[in-house]
Amino acid sequence: MTKPIAIMGTPGRVPAAFRRDTAGAFAEVGHNTGNLAFQHAVWTLLDEEKVSISFDFKPDEVRETARLICVPAANFLYAGFDLGGLADRLEATGLPLMVLGLGAQAMRDIAEVKLQPGTERLLRLFAERCACIAVRGRHTGAVLERYGVKNFEVLGCPSNFINPDPRMGAGILERWRDGSRDRMGFAPTFYSYNASFEGALHAALGPALVEIVAQDPLPAVALARGDRTEAVAQWLESKAGYLSALPEQERRRAVGVLRAYFSAEAWMESYRRLDGVVGSRIHGVNLAWQAGRAGLVVSYDLRTAELAETMGIPLVQSKGLEASAVLRIMDEAVQRCAASYDAGRAALAERFAQAVAAHGVKPAAHLQALAKREGATSAGATAPRSWGFLELYNRHRIAGWVASNQATPPELRIRLDGQDLGLAKIIGRRPEVAPNAWSFSLEVPQAALARTVMRVEAVLAANGAHLQNSPVVTSFAEDDGRKVLQGRDGFLFLQNDTNGVLDQIQARRRLTPAELEAWADFFRDLDATAVARGAQAFYLVAPNKECVFADRLPQGIEVSEERPVRQIEALVRSLDLRATRLVYPLEALTRAEAHAVYPRGDSHWSDYGAMLALAELEAALGDDSGASVEGEYRVEYRNADLLAKLGGVCVEPQPVLKRARPAATLLADNGVVNTGRRRDWRGGAKARAGRLLMAHDSFGDWLIPSLAERFGATTTIWNASVDRRVLEEVAPTVILFERAERFLTVPARIC
């Protein structure tokens, strides 16, 4: 007999809540009644036998009764939480996990999300035991990427799929257009820092305000249930945010319409008597939407914004909000979102159902029906579907193309480092792409260029889905163009860079005697360290593109055999090194013909070039298996850093290695961007014994996935040098330094 699925939390209700004390019932739902929304959703979306387990479950009992644990995760990724206890209990079960709706909690910037050790360990466990982590939005996705977790998908909240009506958005729009605005609900936080805008919203709703929903904190829920304790009175008097600031008569009226619910279904049933709900509580608004009523999320932080954005429900920011015009703003937002909501939800439902099925769990029939939009269209009609590509991004404009199976172009939003720049303008047709395809463009406000390197995003306004090649991180420096040298046959090279690559390759910049002596000290130190540990040591130089394609350089530029890398090769030959090898795969890259080893418009090697270099390294290691150079490659348009500096199209076709699901597991990532980043990996089942310590630059990122699969344990550090304390900690059997040739003017160190 197949064991059931264990789901953490309630099934969306607290049984017999009417005779429970408020504190006990509140604790059972996770200290926020909004949790009932996604708890209820998860129970209805899985067509399996299910059992409910509490947050503090006993691992032995769960192991005996269940085959999988489903975690409706909420905002677990928060700097104030240490969820090590939960990580311990989940790990002790030994069961696979299915995590739905994982969110990160931050006010303005994901940099605020610095996980405590226990929570980071929990995230690693999720990555290891989940087929795919369903996360709430792009900000949460960025946090997972910072911690090196890749097996996730942005799917919003499970509560988005509560209502099975495939025309729910269209129905909300019809009712809102034709209905009254006389019975409105309000879902505030009661936080003191939100008191100003929440008070203004309360006032703007005026006599139409007939219900205020209390989700949190406990005194608010207790007050709504009629508890008249001293603690509740003190909270109302001075700690209830905007509620405490209301005049006495208005405060009494507000308390009279205050409501709290311990059942998601009862909550939605109550909402059906309303015309709409406004609020800063995402679930307080979304449950109105699921009940078929209009809603408007007024966001004050990233977590509410990303959920509303991903799910496609009406959203405005609290900052700068003209609260007195909230009903007019709600009119515009509902009409804008409701029209495209059904198609966007169908696309999310399809991906959500796939994520559930990937865990060996059967999605409920109504979820599958939503994914197919059964009943949503008339006979012969087709559900809207859109796709596109981000092609161009510079200081002046961001552009690309978008296509659809409909005759009307979809709306696109452009973001720069998370800042919404608005809707892109459709500027013409692209018949070479598809019958219904259009070019889009948006001029970049100069005030938005806050940094020289920024993240560009182009997303479908209907559902928040990224176009291909989005997001991309690129340079917006004013002098970018002068750093690009036009070569022959469309090849681009570096010039005017801080390393002086053209001076290096022509031997106008050679290593000085002092620099050569520093290199000699480094290699002697590296070799002695390797010998003392019984380890092997390698220094892999990623050849300059200018040297690989010397025949494509402009006339008058000749590559010299006296350049710095040749000086270092001669130096290494003169040293009596016992355990250290220098690997410079120039010849292998120069003679390659099967695929491009460097894209024409990028300064880095391609997947194919990286695999050739890896094969040379493995030959030096004495590995007979060799790297998978002749693996299967597909051609994809990808970002090219030199093209991007010229102000035109920023992408070009490149060979991309088709990789199986990664065999290595990322155990830790300090989240540092570039220099100083450390990651620790555990190898796959076929990994060789041994421990790899690798110091690298950007070229190394192409090598790390394959190397981490080959060793039992791998530690990678983005740096030119290595700290002796790390050597002591890792105790590597192989020490690898990887460095781009143009960086060799700065000697490495073991410090």
PyMOL commands that set and color helices and strands:
alter all, ss='L'
color gray80, all
select helices_A, chain A and resi 17-19+22-28+35-45+59-65+84-93+110-112+117-129+138-146+158-161+168-178+192-208+218-224+230-238+242-245+248-256+264-271+282-290+302-311+323-357+365-372+446-448+480-483+488-490+501-505+513-533+545-548+550-552+564-574+586-591+607-621+641-644+698-702+704-710+724-730+741-743
alter helices_A, ss='H'
color red, helices_A
select strands_A, chain A and resi 5-8+50-53+68-72+97-102+133-135+152-154+184-187+209-213+258-259+276-279+294-299+315-317+386-393+397-404+412-416+419-423+425-429+437-443+453-460+472-475+484-486+492-494+536-542+580-583+633-639+651-657+665-669+678-682+688-696+711-718+734-740
alter strands_A, ss='S'
color yellow, strands_A
deselect
rebuild
show_as cartoon
